């Protein structure tokens, strides 16, 4: 019986290692700056060519952040491959960070600066 308990514990631990965990590691400074402007970082994902992808929510809308390999710059928005495929769309579906609404949203009153400003 103790052997089965240990196997179950190891299996659960291995499964948890595969879950996206942003809080387990320190966020890069450039991503922290975006977070300070009101974005909530909800996950991390693989991105091509040395970019590091972060899923975020800002004003209840899903968004993709891409950290450059040097860690100094963040790109916001959709990323397309050479065939015109929206790579960010796949990330949003995977992370569950989409919010589809065509209605304009009122800007909340906040002392935080807008992300694009």
N, C-alpha and C positions, 0 to 999 in steps of 0.2 A: 504494500500500500504506500509506504513512504516513497518508493521508487516512482510510482505513478504520479504522486504529487509533485515530485521534482521534475518529471518530464513535462507535466502540465505547466509548471512555473516557467521552465525554460522555453516552452513553445509560446506562451503568452508574451514573455520578454522579447523573443525574436520577432513576433508579430508587431509589437509596439515599436521596435526599432525602425520599421518601414513606414511608420506614419510621419507626415510632415511635422516637424517640430521647430518652430522659429524661436520659441522662448528658451529652448535648451542651449542655444548658442547666442552669443552677443551679436546684436545686429550691427552691421557696418555703419559708420558715422553718417554717410550720405543717406542711408535709409532711415536712420534716426531723425534726420532733419525733416524728411517727408512725414514721418510719424508725428513729429512735433507740430506740424501744420494741420493735424487732425485726421490723418489717414490711420486706419487700423490695419496692421499687418496680420494677415490670417493664415499665411502659409508660404512655403518656399517651393519652387519647382525648377526643373531642368530647363535651361535655355541654351541655344546654340552658340558656338564660337566664343566661348569663354565668358559669356554673359551669365549672371546669376539672376534668376527670376524670383520675384516676390509677388504674391497675390495680396491685394489690399482692398479695403472698402473705404470709400470717402463719400460722405453724405448719402449713405445707403446704396451706393453704386459700386459694382465690382470694377477693379482696375488692375492692370498689370504694370509692375515696375521692373525695369531691367537695370541691374547694376553693372557698370563697365568693369572689365578685368582689373583695372587699376584701383577700383573701389572708390573713385573720386566723383563719378558722375552717375546720375540716374535718369533713364529714359522712361517716359510714361506713355502708354498707349498700346496700340496693336503692333505686332511684329509679323511680317509677311516673309515667306520664303520666295525663292526664285520662280516658283510656279504660281505664285499669287495666293497660296494657301495662308489663311489667317492662323498663325501658330498660337496667338493669344486666345482665340476662341476655344481651342482645345483645353488650354489651361483653365479658363473660366468654367468650362463644363466639369473638369476634373475636380477643381477646388470648390465648386459650388458657390462661386463669388459673383454670379450674374444677377442683375436686377434689370429686367426689361420693362421700361415704362417710357412712353413717349410724352407724358405730361411733364411740363417744366416743374422743377422743384424750387421751393422758396429757399433762399440762402439762410441758414440758421444764424442767429446773432451770436457771434463768437469773436474773441479777441485774436484768434489764430488767423494767420495770413492764408489766403487761398493757395492751393498747391501750385497753380500755374503762375503765380505772381510774385 
